[in-house]
């Protein structure tokens, strides 16, 4: 590549999806705060296991961008075990540039377990603590996409704040992961202030802002934008997504009207976030970019894992142009 359109930064992981068939789900009266239960001290049969390599928020974003025709690269770390080369092979197959990937001796590649039951899943996660360093790039990427990193990554973020100053012309997309949210707004304030496109789900927005569950969506959009991002998108499950643009205009994009029920939900949020960012990188206006994100998220819901359902540009554009039912964006 003589240029990079989309440079993703974050952890990469291999995930086996274990489809359970002998379990129970127990919820509170509001159908929230649910737990999954299995028999203690027994051998429990499962239906299937599907291994998905080279996934994780940033890797999913890099693959989504590549399938949409962008020159895409990833900065992530793998160990010198059997899973590291498997992740690199998947990225190369997806035409994601791997020149900035790091194989760290003596470390294990991140390996999570997805317990998939009915229409939802619980993920058992363990992030390896890599020796993160910022990459040296030959030229400024068009967009930089920052997402989930491990708990030891605060020094990496601090180095990244200085590193971003080298590329003032690069747009920054920020999709925070669990540990980035735990670090808190104060620790990452320069990143929030530098962000051009910010995306999270409603529960995450409430957590970041320390707001109560059930907070007003417009208040959440306004409060997140006040932290510095130019564009903010909040996803809200079946209610679709909400956005506020640079001028302060708020939009609601309903979920893509696919009549089929979701098959497996992992990666839908990543698809929406990265496809919207990719569309913005291609010069699309925000309302059209949000349609791209919604349509690609819907496609991911029909496959196992975060990447199999991701669409190429021509197919995605057809989905956007010809939805199966009415699909109107409205102003808030």
C-alpha positions as a Markdown table, in Angstrom:
| # | Residue | x | y | z |
|---|---|---|---|---|
| 1 | Unk | 0.0 | 0.0 | 0.0 |
| 2 | Unk | 1.3 | 3.5 | -0.9 |
| 3 | Unk | -1.3 | 5.0 | 1.5 |
| 4 | Unk | -3.5 | 3.9 | 4.3 |
| 5 | Unk | -7.2 | 5.0 | 4.4 |
| 6 | Unk | -8.1 | 3.2 | 7.6 |
| 7 | Unk | -5.6 | 2.4 | 10.4 |
| 8 | Unk | -7.2 | 0.4 | 13.2 |
| 9 | Unk | -5.6 | 0.2 | 16.7 |
| 10 | Unk | -6.7 | -2.3 | 19.4 |
| 11 | Unk | -6.5 | -5.9 | 20.6 |
| 12 | Unk | -7.0 | -8.9 | 18.4 |
| 13 | Unk | -8.4 | -12.2 | 19.6 |
| 14 | Unk | -9.4 | -15.8 | 18.7 |
| 15 | Unk | -12.9 | -16.8 | 19.8 |
| 16 | Unk | -14.4 | -20.2 | 19.8 |
| 17 | Unk | -18.2 | -20.0 | 19.7 |
| 18 | Unk | -19.6 | -22.8 | 21.8 |
| 19 | Unk | -23.3 | -23.3 | 21.1 |
| 20 | Unk | -25.0 | -24.6 | 24.2 |
| 21 | Unk | -28.2 | -26.6 | 24.2 |
| 22 | Unk | -28.5 | -27.6 | 27.9 |
| 23 | Unk | -28.8 | -24.4 | 30.0 |
| 24 | Unk | -31.3 | -22.0 | 31.6 |
| 25 | Unk | -31.6 | -18.2 | 31.6 |
| 26 | Unk | -32.9 | -16.5 | 34.7 |
| 27 | Unk | -33.9 | -12.8 | 34.6 |
| 28 | Unk | -35.3 | -10.2 | 37.0 |
| 29 | Unk | -38.9 | -9.1 | 36.5 |
| 30 | Unk | -37.9 | -6.4 | 34.0 |
| 31 | Unk | -36.3 | -9.1 | 31.8 |
| 32 | Unk | -32.9 | -7.5 | 32.6 |
| 33 | Unk | -29.9 | -8.5 | 34.8 |
| 34 | Unk | -30.1 | -12.0 | 33.3 |
| 35 | Unk | -27.9 | -14.9 | 34.3 |
| 36 | Unk | -27.1 | -18.2 | 32.4 |
| 37 | Unk | -27.1 | -21.4 | 34.5 |
| 38 | Unk | -25.7 | -24.8 | 33.8 |
| 39 | Unk | -25.5 | -27.9 | 36.0 |
| 40 | Unk | -22.6 | -27.8 | 38.5 |
| 41 | Unk | -20.2 | -30.8 | 38.5 |
| 42 | Unk | -21.6 | -32.4 | 35.4 |
| 43 | Unk | -20.7 | -33.1 | 31.8 |
| 44 | Unk | -22.9 | -30.9 | 29.6 |
| 45 | Unk | -23.5 | -31.6 | 25.9 |
| 46 | Unk | -23.1 | -28.7 | 23.5 |
| 47 | Unk | -24.4 | -28.4 | 20.0 |
| 48 | Unk | -21.4 | -27.1 | 18.0 |
| 49 | Unk | -18.2 | -25.1 | 18.3 |
| 50 | Unk | -17.0 | -22.6 | 15.7 |
| 51 | Unk | -13.6 | -21.0 | 16.0 |
| 52 | Unk | -13.3 | -17.4 | 14.7 |
| 53 | Unk | -9.7 | -16.1 | 14.5 |
| 54 | Unk | -8.5 | -12.4 | 14.1 |
| 55 | Unk | -11.6 | -10.9 | 15.7 |
| 56 | Unk | -12.0 | -8.1 | 18.3 |
| 57 | Unk | -13.3 | -4.6 | 17.8 |
| 58 | Unk | -10.3 | -3.1 | 16.0 |
| 59 | Unk | -9.7 | -6.2 | 13.9 |
| 60 | Unk | -13.3 | -6.4 | 12.9 |
| 61 | Unk | -13.2 | -2.7 | 12.0 |
| 62 | Unk | -10.1 | -3.2 | 9.8 |
| 63 | Unk | -11.8 | -6.2 | 8.0 |
| 64 | Unk | -15.0 | -4.2 | 7.5 |
| 65 | Unk | -13.1 | -1.3 | 6.0 |
| 66 | Unk | -11.1 | -3.6 | 3.7 |
| 67 | Unk | -14.2 | -5.3 | 2.4 |
| 68 | Unk | -15.7 | -1.9 | 1.7 |
| 69 | Unk | -12.7 | -1.0 | -0.5 |
| 70 | Unk | -10.5 | 1.0 | 1.8 |
| 71 | Unk | -6.8 | 0.5 | 2.1 |
| 72 | Unk | -6.9 | -0.9 | 5.6 |
| 73 | Unk | -4.2 | -1.7 | 8.2 |
| 74 | Unk | -4.2 | -3.0 | 11.8 |
| 75 | Unk | -1.9 | -2.4 | 14.8 |
| 76 | Unk | -2.4 | -5.2 | 17.2 |
| 77 | Unk | -0.3 | -7.7 | 19.2 |
| 78 | Unk | -0.3 | -11.5 | 19.0 |
| 79 | Unk | 1.8 | -14.0 | 20.9 |
| 80 | Unk | 4.3 | -16.5 | 19.5 |
| 81 | Unk | 1.9 | -19.4 | 19.9 |
| 82 | Unk | -0.2 | -21.2 | 17.3 |
| 83 | Unk | -3.0 | -18.6 | 17.3 |
| 84 | Unk | -0.8 | -15.7 | 16.3 |
| 85 | Unk | 0.0 | -16.9 | 12.8 |
| 86 | Unk | -3.6 | -17.9 | 12.4 |
| 87 | Unk | -4.7 | -14.4 | 13.1 |
| 88 | Unk | -2.2 | -12.9 | 10.7 |
| 89 | Unk | -3.3 | -15.3 | 8.0 |
| 90 | Unk | -6.9 | -14.3 | 8.3 |
| 91 | Unk | -5.9 | -10.6 | 8.1 |
| 92 | Unk | -3.9 | -11.2 | 5.0 |
| 93 | Unk | -6.7 | -13.2 | 3.4 |
| 94 | Unk | -9.0 | -10.2 | 4.1 |
| 95 | Unk | -6.5 | -7.8 | 2.5 |
| 96 | Unk | -5.7 | -6.0 | 5.7 |
| 97 | Unk | -2.1 | -4.8 | 5.8 |
| 98 | Unk | -0.2 | -6.6 | 8.6 |
| 99 | Unk | 3.1 | -4.6 | 8.4 |
| 100 | Unk | 2.2 | -2.9 | 11.7 |
| 101 | Unk | 1.2 | -6.1 | 13.6 |
| 102 | Unk | 3.6 | -7.2 | 16.4 |
| 103 | Unk | 4.4 | -10.8 | 17.5 |
| 104 | Unk | 5.7 | -10.6 | 21.0 |
| 105 | Unk | 7.8 | -13.5 | 22.2 |
| 106 | Unk | 6.7 | -15.3 | 25.4 |
| 107 | Unk | 3.1 | -14.0 | 25.2 |
| 108 | Unk | -0.1 | -15.8 | 24.4 |
| 109 | Unk | -2.5 | -14.5 | 21.7 |
| 110 | Unk | -5.7 | -13.3 | 23.3 |
| 111 | Unk | -8.2 | -16.2 | 23.4 |
| 112 | Unk | -11.8 | -15.7 | 24.6 |
| 113 | Unk | -14.7 | -18.1 | 24.9 |
| 114 | Unk | -18.2 | -17.3 | 23.6 |
| 115 | Unk | -21.0 | -19.2 | 25.3 |
| 116 | Unk | -23.8 | -19.0 | 22.8 |
| 117 | Unk | -27.3 | -19.9 | 23.9 |
| 118 | Unk | -30.6 | -19.1 | 22.2 |
| 119 | Unk | -30.3 | -15.6 | 20.7 |
| 120 | Unk | -27.6 | -14.2 | 23.0 |
| 121 | Unk | -24.1 | -15.0 | 24.2 |
| 122 | Unk | -21.8 | -14.5 | 27.2 |
| 123 | Unk | -18.1 | -14.0 | 26.4 |
| 124 | Unk | -15.4 | -15.1 | 28.8 |
| 125 | Unk | -12.5 | -12.7 | 28.3 |
| 126 | Unk | -8.8 | -12.6 | 29.2 |
| 127 | Unk | -6.6 | -9.9 | 27.7 |
| 128 | Unk | -2.8 | -10.6 | 27.6 |
| 129 | Unk | -0.7 | -7.7 | 28.8 |
| 130 | Unk | 1.5 | -6.8 | 25.8 |
| 131 | Unk | 4.3 | -4.3 | 25.7 |
| 132 | Unk | 2.4 | -1.7 | 23.7 |
| 133 | Unk | 4.3 | 0.9 | 21.7 |
| 134 | Unk | 3.1 | 3.3 | 19.1 |
| 135 | Unk | 3.9 | 2.5 | 15.4 |
| 136 | Unk | 5.9 | 4.6 | 13.0 |
| 137 | Unk | 4.0 | 5.4 | 9.9 |
| 138 | Unk | 5.4 | 6.6 | 6.6 |
| 139 | Unk | 2.5 | 9.0 | 6.1 |
| 140 | Unk | -0.7 | 10.2 | 7.8 |
| 141 | Unk | -3.6 | 7.7 | 7.5 |
| 142 | Unk | -6.9 | 9.2 | 6.3 |
| 143 | Unk | -8.6 | 7.8 | 9.4 |
| 144 | Unk | -7.4 | 6.2 | 12.6 |
| 145 | Unk | -9.8 | 3.9 | 14.4 |
| 146 | Unk | -9.1 | 3.3 | 18.1 |
| 147 | Unk | -10.9 | 0.6 | 20.1 |
| 148 | Unk | -10.6 | -2.0 | 22.8 |
| 149 | Unk | -7.2 | -2.5 | 24.6 |
| 150 | Unk | -6.1 | -4.3 | 27.8 |
| 151 | Unk | -6.1 | -3.1 | 31.4 |
| 152 | Unk | -2.4 | -2.2 | 31.3 |
| 153 | Unk | -2.8 | 0.2 | 28.3 |
| 154 | Unk | -2.9 | 3.6 | 30.0 |
| 155 | Unk | 0.8 | 4.3 | 29.2 |
| 156 | Unk | 0.0 | 3.2 | 25.6 |
| 157 | Unk | -2.9 | 5.7 | 25.5 |
| 158 | Unk | -0.7 | 8.5 | 26.9 |
| 159 | Unk | 1.9 | 7.7 | 24.2 |
| 160 | Unk | -0.8 | 7.7 | 21.6 |
| 161 | Unk | -2.0 | 11.2 | 22.6 |
| 162 | Unk | 1.5 | 12.4 | 21.7 |
| 163 | Unk | 1.7 | 10.2 | 18.6 |
| 164 | Unk | -1.6 | 11.6 | 17.3 |
| 165 | Unk | 0.0 | 15.1 | 17.2 |
| 166 | Unk | 2.2 | 13.9 | 14.3 |
| 167 | Unk | -0.9 | 13.3 | 12.2 |
| 168 | Unk | -3.2 | 16.4 | 12.7 |
| 169 | Unk | -4.8 | 15.8 | 9.3 |
| 170 | Unk | -5.9 | 12.3 | 10.2 |
| 171 | Unk | -9.5 | 11.9 | 11.4 |
| 172 | Unk | -9.9 | 9.9 | 14.6 |
| 173 | Unk | -12.7 | 7.4 | 15.3 |
| 174 | Unk | -13.0 | 6.1 | 18.9 |
| 175 | Unk | -15.1 | 3.1 | 19.9 |
| 176 | Unk | -14.1 | 2.5 | 23.5 |
| 177 | Unk | -13.7 | -1.0 | 24.9 |
| 178 | Unk | -14.4 | -2.1 | 28.5 |
| 179 | Unk | -11.0 | -1.2 | 30.0 |
| 180 | Unk | -11.0 | 2.2 | 28.2 |
| 181 | Unk | -14.3 | 3.0 | 29.8 |
| 182 | Unk | -12.9 | 1.9 | 33.2 |
| 183 | Unk | -9.9 | 4.2 | 32.8 |
| 184 | Unk | -12.4 | 7.0 | 32.9 |
| 185 | Unk | -13.0 | 10.2 | 30.9 |
| 186 | Unk | -10.4 | 12.2 | 32.9 |
| 187 | Unk | -7.5 | 9.8 | 32.0 |
| 188 | Unk | -8.5 | 9.8 | 28.3 |
| 189 | Unk | -9.8 | 13.4 | 28.0 |
| 190 | Unk | -7.3 | 14.4 | 25.2 |
| 191 | Unk | -8.5 | 11.5 | 23.1 |
| 192 | Unk | -12.1 | 12.4 | 23.6 |
| 193 | Unk | -11.2 | 16.0 | 22.6 |
| 194 | Unk | -9.3 | 14.8 | 19.5 |
| 195 | Unk | -12.1 | 12.5 | 18.3 |
| 196 | Unk | -14.0 | 13.2 | 15.1 |
| 197 | Unk | -16.3 | 10.2 | 15.4 |
| 198 | Unk | -17.3 | 8.6 | 18.6 |
| 199 | Unk | -19.6 | 5.5 | 19.0 |
| 200 | Unk | -20.8 | 3.3 | 21.9 |
| 201 | Unk | -24.1 | 1.7 | 22.9 |
| 202 | Unk | -26.6 | 3.3 | 25.3 |
| 203 | Unk | -25.5 | 1.3 | 28.4 |
| 204 | Unk | -21.9 | 2.2 | 27.7 |
| 205 | Unk | -22.8 | 5.9 | 27.3 |
| 206 | Unk | -24.5 | 5.8 | 30.7 |
| 207 | Unk | -21.4 | 4.2 | 32.2 |
| 208 | Unk | -19.0 | 6.6 | 30.7 |
| 209 | Unk | -21.0 | 9.6 | 31.8 |
| 210 | Unk | -22.0 | 8.1 | 35.2 |
| 211 | Unk | -25.6 | 8.6 | 34.4 |
| 212 | Unk | -28.5 | 6.4 | 35.7 |
| 213 | Unk | -29.9 | 3.6 | 33.6 |
| 214 | Unk | -32.7 | 4.8 | 31.4 |
| 215 | Unk | -31.2 | 8.3 | 30.8 |
| 216 | Unk | -32.7 | 10.4 | 28.0 |
| 217 | Unk | -30.9 | 9.7 | 24.7 |
| 218 | Unk | -30.7 | 13.3 | 23.7 |
| 219 | Unk | -29.1 | 14.2 | 27.0 |
| 220 | Unk | -26.5 | 11.4 | 26.5 |
| 221 | Unk | -25.7 | 12.6 | 23.0 |
| 222 | Unk | -25.3 | 16.2 | 24.2 |
| 223 | Unk | -23.1 | 15.1 | 27.2 |
| 224 | Unk | -20.8 | 12.9 | 25.1 |
| 225 | Unk | -20.4 | 15.6 | 22.5 |
| 226 | Unk | -19.5 | 18.1 | 25.2 |
| 227 | Unk | -16.4 | 15.9 | 25.9 |
| 228 | Unk | -15.0 | 16.9 | 22.6 |
| 229 | Unk | -16.1 | 14.4 | 19.8 |
| 230 | Unk | -17.4 | 16.2 | 16.6 |
| 231 | Unk | -19.9 | 13.4 | 15.8 |
| 232 | Unk | -21.4 | 11.0 | 18.4 |
| 233 | Unk | -23.4 | 7.9 | 17.7 |
| 234 | Unk | -25.2 | 5.8 | 20.3 |
| 235 | Unk | -26.7 | 2.5 | 19.4 |
| 236 | Unk | -29.7 | 1.2 | 21.3 |
| 237 | Unk | -30.4 | -2.4 | 20.3 |
| 238 | Unk | -33.7 | -2.9 | 18.5 |
| 239 | Unk | -34.4 | 0.9 | 18.6 |
| 240 | Unk | -31.6 | 1.5 | 16.2 |
| 241 | Unk | -29.0 | 4.2 | 16.6 |
| 242 | Unk | -29.0 | 7.9 | 17.4 |
| 243 | Unk | -26.5 | 10.5 | 16.3 |
| 244 | Unk | -25.6 | 14.2 | 16.8 |
| 245 | Unk | -23.5 | 15.8 | 14.0 |
| 246 | Unk | -20.9 | 18.6 | 14.1 |
| 247 | Unk | -23.6 | 21.3 | 13.9 |
| 248 | Unk | -25.6 | 19.7 | 16.8 |
| 249 | Unk | -28.4 | 18.2 | 14.6 |
| 250 | Unk | -29.7 | 14.9 | 16.1 |
| 251 | Unk | -30.9 | 12.0 | 14.0 |
| 252 | Unk | -32.5 | 8.6 | 14.7 |
| 253 | Unk | -31.8 | 5.7 | 12.3 |
| 254 | Unk | -34.1 | 2.7 | 12.9 |
| 255 | Unk | -32.7 | -0.8 | 12.8 |
| 256 | Unk | -32.4 | -2.1 | 9.3 |
| 257 | Unk | -35.7 | -3.8 | 8.5 |
| 258 | Unk | -34.5 | -7.3 | 7.9 |
| 259 | Unk | -37.5 | -9.6 | 8.5 |
| 260 | Unk | -35.3 | -12.5 | 9.6 |
| 261 | Unk | -34.6 | -12.8 | 13.3 |
| 262 | Unk | -30.9 | -12.5 | 14.4 |
| 263 | Unk | -29.0 | -15.8 | 14.2 |
| 264 | Unk | -26.0 | -14.7 | 16.4 |
| 265 | Unk | -25.5 | -11.2 | 17.6 |
| 266 | Unk | -21.7 | -10.9 | 18.1 |
| 267 | Unk | -20.1 | -8.1 | 16.2 |
| 268 | Unk | -23.2 | -6.2 | 15.1 |
| 269 | Unk | -22.1 | -3.1 | 17.1 |
| 270 | Unk | -18.6 | -3.3 | 15.6 |
| 271 | Unk | -20.1 | -3.6 | 12.1 |
| 272 | Unk | -22.3 | -0.5 | 12.6 |
| 273 | Unk | -19.5 | 1.5 | 14.1 |
| 274 | Unk | -16.8 | 0.6 | 11.6 |
| 275 | Unk | -19.0 | 0.7 | 8.5 |
| 276 | Unk | -20.3 | 4.2 | 9.5 |
| 277 | Unk | -16.7 | 5.3 | 9.9 |
| 278 | Unk | -15.7 | 3.7 | 6.6 |
| 279 | Unk | -18.5 | 5.5 | 4.8 |
| 280 | Unk | -17.4 | 8.8 | 6.3 |
| 281 | Unk | -13.8 | 8.0 | 5.1 |
| 282 | Unk | -15.3 | 7.5 | 1.7 |
| 283 | Unk | -16.8 | 11.0 | 1.8 |
| 284 | Unk | -20.4 | 10.0 | 2.5 |
| 285 | Unk | -22.6 | 12.4 | 4.5 |
| 286 | Unk | -23.5 | 11.2 | 8.1 |
| 287 | Unk | -27.1 | 10.1 | 7.3 |
| 288 | Unk | -25.9 | 7.9 | 4.5 |
| 289 | Unk | -23.0 | 6.6 | 6.6 |
| 290 | Unk | -25.4 | 5.6 | 9.3 |
| 291 | Unk | -27.4 | 3.7 | 6.8 |
| 292 | Unk | -24.3 | 1.8 | 5.8 |
| 293 | Unk | -23.6 | 1.0 | 9.4 |
| 294 | Unk | -27.1 | -0.2 | 10.1 |
| 295 | Unk | -27.3 | -2.4 | 7.0 |
| 296 | Unk | -23.9 | -4.1 | 7.6 |
| 297 | Unk | -24.8 | -4.7 | 11.3 |
| 298 | Unk | -28.0 | -6.5 | 10.1 |
| 299 | Unk | -25.9 | -8.7 | 7.7 |
| 300 | Unk | -23.6 | -9.7 | 10.6 |
| 301 | Unk | -26.5 | -10.8 | 12.7 |
| 302 | Unk | -27.2 | -13.5 | 10.2 |
| 303 | Unk | -23.9 | -15.3 | 10.6 |
| 304 | Unk | -21.7 | -16.7 | 13.4 |
| 305 | Unk | -19.1 | -14.3 | 14.6 |
| 306 | Unk | -18.2 | -10.7 | 13.9 |
| 307 | Unk | -16.8 | -10.9 | 10.4 |
| 308 | Unk | -18.4 | -13.6 | 8.2 |
| 309 | Unk | -21.5 | -11.5 | 7.5 |
| 310 | Unk | -19.6 | -8.3 | 6.6 |
| 311 | Unk | -20.6 | -7.1 | 3.1 |
| 312 | Unk | -18.5 | -5.8 | 0.2 |
| 313 | Unk | -19.3 | -2.3 | -1.0 |
| 314 | Unk | -21.5 | -3.2 | -4.0 |
| 315 | Unk | -23.7 | -5.6 | -1.9 |
| 316 | Unk | -23.9 | -3.1 | 1.0 |
| 317 | Unk | -25.0 | -0.3 | -1.4 |
| 318 | Unk | -27.7 | -2.5 | -2.8 |
| 319 | Unk | -29.0 | -3.3 | 0.7 |
| 320 | Unk | -29.1 | 0.4 | 1.5 |
| 321 | Unk | -30.8 | 1.4 | -1.8 |
| 322 | Unk | -33.3 | -1.5 | -1.7 |
| 323 | Unk | -34.3 | -2.2 | 2.0 |
| 324 | Unk | -37.0 | -4.9 | 2.5 |
| 325 | Unk | -39.4 | -2.4 | 4.1 |
| 326 | Unk | -39.7 | 1.3 | 4.9 |
| 327 | Unk | -36.6 | 2.7 | 6.6 |
| 328 | Unk | -36.7 | 6.4 | 7.3 |
| 329 | Unk | -34.2 | 8.5 | 9.2 |
| 330 | Unk | -35.9 | 11.2 | 11.4 |
| 331 | Unk | -34.7 | 14.3 | 13.3 |
| 332 | Unk | -34.9 | 14.4 | 17.0 |
